[in-house]
Amino acid sequence: MNFNGKIVIITGASSGIGEACAYEFDRQGASVVLAARNTDKLAAVAARLTNPSLVVKADVAVEEDCNRLVGETIARFGKINVLVNNAGITMRALFNEASLDVIRQVMDINFWGMVYCTKYALPYLLQTKGSVIGMSSIAGFKGLPGRTAYSASKFAMNGFLESLRIENFKTGLHVLIACPGYTASNIRNVALGKDGRPQGDTPLDESKLMQPDEVARYIANATAKRKKYLILTRQGKLTVWLNRFFPSLLDKAVYNTVAKEENSPF
């Protein structure tokens, strides 16, 4: 399995799963286009890559940034084989207490950022019969209390990508919905509170979670095999299964789990 000569765009590539995906696709021979808002962090990631790469400062919530990201990729490499829509943010607050600006910000980054990047990259992905990857979540299958905006954005992502896959049933476009489950990263540290300020700490023991480099290997493998879905961790697979057959039971279990988190909103 390798991606020799392939061009891979990764949003949110400055840390976490996005950074790990950059290393994994580079290891397998791809040239990686790194996109995020922090160019210093992107440059540090690029310095560790073996193959030719490109750093593009981009805020995926800004449509023109997404258009420019694709344009600079084409100008440099002339094609796109894989788009990894990884950029994302979460929140942690009861909907009754959360500012609507928090909901909008999460949707703008998680959902609209994915839509913008996919829209502008799609013509080139169709030329290469390439892959669109959405970094979704188990929260896109089961709503999580205290994370209404995050779950909404992932449900929306799943619906969008499923529709896109069916629309391109005969074009050769590959669409992967990847659901890593809880993964060690800084996404919970920067989660937005009810007033839009980062909560600053994680309610989980990050050392016990799946590590980003392991997630990246699964994603690269699923992309190479052109899988439709990737659901990781035993907990994630069990959650999806229980929600299908015993949704009420799972509602209670999810509530109790979140209620036990440190500084839980319940």
C-alpha positions as CSV (number, residue, x, y, z in Angstrom):
1,M,0.0,0.0,0.0
2,N,1.4,3.4,-1.0
3,F,0.4,6.8,-2.3
4,N,3.5,7.4,-4.5
5,G,3.0,10.5,-6.7
6,K,-0.4,11.3,-5.1
7,I,-1.3,14.8,-3.9
8,V,-3.1,14.9,-0.6
9,I,-4.7,18.0,0.9
10,I,-5.2,17.9,4.7
11,T,-7.0,20.6,6.6
12,G,-6.4,21.1,10.3
13,A,-2.9,19.7,9.6
14,S,-1.1,21.6,12.4
15,S,-1.8,19.1,15.2
16,G,-3.7,16.0,16.2
17,I,-5.1,13.6,13.6
18,G,-4.4,16.0,10.8
19,E,-0.7,16.2,11.6
20,A,-0.5,12.4,12.0
21,C,-2.2,12.0,8.6
22,A,0.4,14.3,7.1
23,Y,3.2,12.0,8.3
24,E,1.4,8.8,7.3
25,F,0.6,9.9,3.8
26,D,4.1,11.3,3.4
27,R,5.6,8.0,4.6
28,Q,3.6,6.2,1.9
29,G,4.9,8.4,-0.9
30,A,2.4,11.3,-1.2
31,S,3.1,15.0,-1.5
32,V,1.1,16.6,1.2
33,V,-0.6,20.1,1.2
34,L,-0.8,21.3,4.8
35,A,-3.6,23.7,5.6
36,A,-4.4,25.4,8.9
37,R,-4.5,28.9,10.5
38,N,-1.1,28.6,12.3
39,T,1.6,28.7,9.7
40,D,4.4,28.3,12.3
41,K,3.0,24.9,13.4
42,L,2.5,23.9,9.7
43,A,6.1,24.8,8.9
44,A,7.2,22.6,11.8
45,V,5.2,19.7,10.4
46,A,6.4,20.3,6.9
47,A,10.0,20.2,8.1
48,R,9.5,16.6,9.1
49,L,8.2,15.5,5.7
50,T,10.3,13.6,3.2
51,N,8.4,14.4,0.0
52,P,7.7,17.8,-1.6
53,S,5.0,19.6,0.4
54,L,3.1,22.8,0.4
55,V,2.0,25.0,3.4
56,V,-1.1,27.1,3.0
57,K,-2.5,29.4,5.6
58,A,-6.3,28.8,5.5
59,D,-9.3,29.2,7.8
60,V,-11.8,26.7,6.4
61,A,-14.7,28.8,7.8
62,V,-13.7,31.4,5.2
63,E,-14.9,30.3,1.7
64,E,-12.2,32.3,-0.2
65,D,-9.5,30.6,1.9
66,C,-10.8,27.2,0.8
67,N,-10.8,28.3,-2.8
68,R,-7.3,29.7,-2.5
69,L,-6.1,26.4,-0.9
70,V,-7.3,24.4,-3.9
71,G,-5.9,27.0,-6.3
72,E,-2.4,27.0,-4.7
73,T,-2.4,23.2,-4.8
74,I,-3.2,23.1,-8.5
75,A,-0.6,25.8,-9.2
76,R,2.1,23.8,-7.4
77,F,1.2,20.2,-8.2
78,G,-1.4,20.3,-11.0
79,K,-3.8,17.7,-9.5
80,I,-5.5,16.5,-6.3
81,N,-5.9,12.9,-5.4
82,V,-7.1,13.0,-1.8
83,L,-8.9,15.7,0.2
84,V,-8.9,15.1,4.0
85,N,-11.5,17.3,5.6
86,N,-10.0,17.2,9.1
87,A,-10.3,20.7,10.5
88,G,-12.7,20.8,13.3
89,I,-13.6,22.2,16.7
90,T,-15.9,21.1,19.5
91,M,-17.9,22.7,22.3
92,R,-19.1,21.7,25.8
93,A,-22.1,23.4,27.2
94,L,-25.8,22.7,27.6
95,F,-27.8,24.1,24.6
96,N,-30.0,26.0,27.0
97,E,-27.0,28.0,28.2
98,A,-24.8,28.2,25.1
99,S,-24.6,31.3,23.0
100,L,-25.9,30.9,19.4
101,D,-22.5,32.2,18.2
102,V,-20.9,29.1,19.6
103,I,-23.3,26.9,17.5
104,R,-22.6,29.0,14.4
105,Q,-18.8,28.8,14.9
106,V,-18.8,25.1,15.2
107,M,-21.0,24.6,12.2
108,D,-18.9,27.1,10.1
109,I,-15.7,25.2,10.8
110,N,-16.9,21.6,10.9
111,F,-19.6,21.6,8.3
112,W,-19.2,24.6,6.0
113,G,-15.4,24.3,6.0
114,M,-15.8,20.7,4.7
115,V,-18.4,21.9,2.1
116,Y,-16.2,24.7,0.8
117,C,-13.1,22.6,0.5
118,T,-15.0,19.8,-1.2
119,K,-16.8,22.1,-3.6
120,Y,-13.6,23.7,-4.9
121,A,-11.6,20.5,-5.0
122,L,-14.3,18.3,-6.5
123,P,-13.6,19.1,-10.2
124,Y,-10.0,18.0,-9.8
125,L,-10.9,14.9,-7.7
126,L,-13.2,13.8,-10.4
127,Q,-10.4,14.1,-12.9
128,T,-8.2,11.7,-10.8
129,K,-11.1,9.5,-9.5
130,G,-9.8,10.6,-6.1
131,S,-11.0,10.5,-2.6
132,V,-13.0,12.8,-0.3
133,I,-12.5,12.0,3.3
134,G,-14.7,13.5,6.1
135,M,-13.3,13.3,9.6
136,S,-16.6,12.7,11.3
137,S,-17.3,11.1,14.7
138,I,-19.4,8.7,16.6
139,A,-21.2,11.9,17.6
140,G,-22.4,11.9,14.0
141,F,-24.3,8.7,14.7
142,K,-25.4,9.4,18.3
143,G,-26.1,12.8,19.7
144,L,-23.9,13.7,22.6
145,P,-25.4,15.8,25.5
146,G,-23.5,19.0,26.1
147,R,-22.1,18.9,22.6
148,T,-25.2,19.8,20.5
149,A,-23.3,21.8,17.9
150,Y,-20.6,19.3,17.5
151,S,-23.1,16.4,17.0
152,A,-25.1,18.5,14.6
153,S,-22.1,19.3,12.5
154,K,-21.1,15.7,12.3
155,F,-24.6,14.5,11.5
156,A,-24.7,17.1,8.8
157,M,-21.3,16.0,7.5
158,N,-22.4,12.4,7.3
159,G,-25.6,13.3,5.4
160,F,-23.7,15.5,3.0
161,L,-21.0,12.9,2.2
162,E,-23.5,10.1,1.8
163,S,-25.4,12.2,-0.7
164,L,-22.2,13.1,-2.5
165,R,-21.2,9.5,-2.7
166,I,-24.6,8.5,-4.3
167,E,-24.5,11.4,-6.7
168,N,-21.1,10.2,-7.9
169,F,-22.1,6.5,-8.1
170,K,-20.8,6.3,-11.7
171,T,-18.0,8.8,-11.7
172,G,-15.3,6.9,-9.8
173,L,-15.2,9.4,-6.9
174,H,-14.4,7.7,-3.5
175,V,-16.1,9.1,-0.4
176,L,-15.0,8.0,3.1
177,I,-16.7,8.9,6.3
178,A,-14.2,8.3,9.1
179,C,-15.3,8.1,12.7
180,P,-12.2,7.8,14.9
181,G,-13.9,7.8,18.3
182,Y,-12.2,9.4,21.3
183,T,-8.6,10.2,20.2
184,A,-5.8,11.9,22.1
185,S,-5.6,15.5,20.8
186,N,-6.0,19.1,21.9
187,I,-9.6,19.4,20.5
188,R,-11.1,19.1,24.0
189,N,-8.6,21.6,25.4
190,V,-9.8,24.2,23.0
191,A,-13.5,23.2,23.1
192,L,-15.7,26.2,23.3
193,G,-17.6,26.9,26.5
194,K,-21.1,28.4,26.6
195,D,-19.7,31.9,26.1
196,G,-17.4,30.9,23.2
197,R,-14.2,30.9,25.3
198,P,-12.0,27.8,25.2
199,Q,-12.5,25.6,28.2
200,G,-8.8,25.1,28.6
201,D,-8.7,21.6,29.9
202,T,-9.9,18.2,28.9
203,P,-12.4,16.1,30.9
204,L,-10.9,12.9,29.7
205,D,-7.6,11.0,30.5
206,E,-5.9,11.6,27.1
207,S,-3.3,8.9,27.8
208,K,-6.0,6.2,27.7
209,L,-7.4,7.3,24.3
210,M,-6.4,6.1,20.8
211,Q,-3.3,7.9,19.5
212,P,-3.4,10.1,16.4
213,D,-0.7,8.1,14.5
214,E,-2.8,4.9,14.9
215,V,-5.9,6.7,13.6
216,A,-3.8,8.0,10.6
217,R,-2.8,4.5,9.7
218,Y,-6.4,3.3,9.7
219,I,-7.4,6.3,7.5
220,A,-4.7,5.8,5.0
221,N,-5.6,2.1,4.8
222,A,-9.3,2.8,4.4
223,T,-8.5,5.3,1.7
224,A,-6.3,2.9,-0.2
225,K,-9.1,0.3,0.0
226,R,-11.7,2.9,-0.9
227,K,-13.9,2.0,2.0
228,K,-17.2,3.9,2.6
229,Y,-17.0,4.0,6.4
230,L,-14.4,3.7,9.0
231,I,-15.6,3.3,12.6
232,L,-12.9,2.9,15.1
233,T,-12.6,1.6,18.7
234,R,-14.7,-1.1,20.3
235,Q,-16.7,1.6,22.1
236,G,-17.4,3.4,18.9
237,K,-18.6,0.2,17.1
238,L,-20.7,-0.8,20.1
239,T,-22.3,2.7,20.2
240,V,-23.4,2.6,16.6
241,W,-24.8,-1.0,17.0
242,L,-26.7,-0.2,20.2
243,N,-28.1,3.0,18.7
244,R,-29.5,0.9,15.8
245,F,-31.3,-1.7,18.0
246,F,-31.5,-0.3,21.5
247,P,-31.6,3.5,21.2
248,S,-33.4,4.2,24.5
249,L,-31.0,2.1,26.4
250,L,-28.1,3.9,24.8
251,D,-29.6,7.3,25.6
252,K,-29.4,6.5,29.3
253,A,-25.9,5.1,29.0
254,V,-24.6,8.2,27.2
255,Y,-26.2,10.5,29.7
256,N,-24.6,8.6,32.6
257,T,-21.2,8.6,30.9
258,V,-21.2,12.3,30.3
259,A,-22.5,13.0,33.8
260,K,-19.5,11.3,35.2
261,E,-17.0,13.5,33.3
262,E,-15.0,16.0,35.3
263,N,-16.9,19.4,35.5
264,S,-19.8,17.8,33.7
265,P,-22.6,20.2,32.7
266,F,-25.0,17.9,34.5
